Amino acid sequence: MTKIADTRNSDPEMVGLMIRCSPPIKVEVALVVAAPFAPRSRPMVRFDSAGGGQLYEGRVAPGGTAIILPDGAAGLLSGPWRGLDRLDVKVTENGRDVAGRIELDGLPSAFAEMMAKCAQ
């Protein structure tokens, strides 16, 4: 499942948010960027919303264009992000910042459907 970044309120490098099943019955949350990060870098990811902010250390997936968040980040989908209209995000690593806004409309129902399929 993906949510594309709002191009009017995002840096050109911010692509969006990706949520996927990862065996065994685990949900992986990642941010996708257009220009790759170094393979061993550990970018810091900050999410801001009306409900507050969260900061995570991400890890870069092979290819460098996906920043995978720690397992605890999946809990945001059924908790603090539930009912939000949008989410502001900023990825920072070694002096490089990539910021954007992601609209969350339809996320709760899509996430529930995805979880049901992940469990199969």
C-alpha positions in Angstrom: 0.0 0.0 0.0 1.4 3.4 -0.9 0.4 7.0 -0.2 2.0 9.5 -2.5 3.5 12.7 -1.2 1.6 15.9 -1.9 3.8 17.5 -4.6 2.7 21.0 -3.7 3.9 20.7 -0.1 6.9 18.4 -0.6 10.5 18.5 -1.7 10.9 17.0 -5.2 12.8 14.0 -3.7 9.9 12.9 -1.4 7.9 10.2 -3.2 5.7 8.9 -0.4 4.9 6.4 2.3 4.9 2.6 1.7 3.3 0.0 4.0 3.8 -3.7 3.2 3.5 -7.1 4.6 6.7 -8.7 5.7 6.7 -12.4 6.7 5.9 -13.7 9.2 2.7 -11.5 9.8 4.6 -8.3 10.2 4.0 -4.8 8.8 6.8 -2.8 7.5 6.6 1.0 7.1 9.0 2.8 4.8 9.4 6.2 3.2 10.3 6.3 -0.4 12.6 9.0 -1.9 13.7 9.7 -5.5 17.4 10.1 -4.8 19.1 7.3 -2.9 20.7 7.4 0.5 24.0 5.7 1.2 23.5 1.9 1.9 24.8 2.0 5.5 23.4 5.3 6.5 20.9 5.6 9.4 18.6 8.6 8.5 16.5 10.1 11.2 12.8 10.3 10.3 10.5 12.8 12.0 6.7 12.6 11.6 4.7 15.7 12.7 0.9 15.9 12.9 -1.8 17.6 14.9 -1.4 14.8 17.5 2.3 15.5 18.1 5.6 14.2 16.7 7.5 11.0 16.5 11.2 10.5 15.7 12.7 7.2 14.4 16.0 6.0 13.2 15.5 4.4 9.8 17.6 1.9 7.9 18.2 2.2 4.2 16.9 -0.7 2.0 19.0 -2.1 -0.8 18.9 0.4 -3.7 18.8 3.3 -1.3 15.4 4.8 -2.1 13.4 3.3 0.8 14.0 4.2 4.4 12.6 1.4 6.5 11.3 2.3 10.0 11.7 0.2 13.1 9.0 -2.3 13.9 7.3 0.0 16.4 6.4 2.4 13.7 3.6 0.1 12.4 1.7 0.8 15.6 1.3 4.4 14.5 -1.1 3.2 11.7 -3.7 1.8 14.2 -3.0 4.4 16.9 -1.9 8.0 16.6 -2.3 8.3 12.8 -5.8 6.9 12.8 -8.2 9.7 11.9 -5.5 12.2 10.7 -5.9 14.0 7.4 -2.2 14.4 6.7 1.2 13.8 8.0 4.3 16.0 7.7 7.6 14.1 7.4 11.3 15.0 7.4 14.2 12.7 6.7 17.6 13.9 7.9 21.0 12.3 7.3 24.5 13.8 7.2 23.3 17.4 6.5 20.7 16.3 3.8 17.0 16.9 4.5 14.1 15.6 2.5 10.7 16.9 3.7 7.1 16.3 2.6 3.5 16.1 3.3 1.5 12.9 2.9 -2.3 12.9 2.8 -3.8 10.0 4.8 -7.3 9.8 3.5 -8.5 6.3 3.3 -5.6 4.9 5.3 -7.5 3.3 8.2 -9.7 1.1 6.0 -6.9 0.2 3.5 -4.7 -0.7 6.5 -7.4 -3.0 8.0 -7.9 -4.7 4.7 -4.1 -5.1 4.2 -3.7 -6.6 7.7 -6.4 -9.2 6.9 -4.5 -10.2 3.8 -1.2 -10.3 5.6 -2.5 -12.8 8.0 -3.5 -15.3 5.3 
